[in-house]
């Protein structure tokens, strides 16, 4: 940690949580629990906690490939 503030697009990814939730629902993770896990994990990713976000996805029952697909959709969305 350098003590610098986190700036989306500079030192952390800009994350569109709604786009990630849509992607999760589209690939079969539409249950309330999966949506809650996805939202929490994407918020962690947006704070720069990528490893923690992946662990959240996995412990919430979302496989690794789907987790990265959800993150990719959330980061790519404008």
C-alpha positions, 0 to 999 in steps of 0.5 A, a space after each residue: 500500500 502506497 498510501 495513495 487514494 484508489 482511483 478507478 481507471 488508474 490504480 483499480 478497475 472501474 466496475 459496472 456492478 449492474 452489468 456484472 449482475 446481468 452477466 451472472 444471471 445470463 449464465 445461470 447464477 440468477 438466484 438471490 444468493 448468487 446475485 448477492 455473492 456477485 455484487 459483494 465480490 464485484 464491490 471487492 474487485 472495485 476496491 482493489 481486492 481482486 484475490 478476495 473477490 475471487 475467493 468470495 466468488 468461489 466460496 459463494 458457489 460460482 466457478 472460477 471461469 464464470 467469476 472471471 467472465 462476470 468480472 470481464 463483463 463488469 469491467 468492459 461495460 460503460 
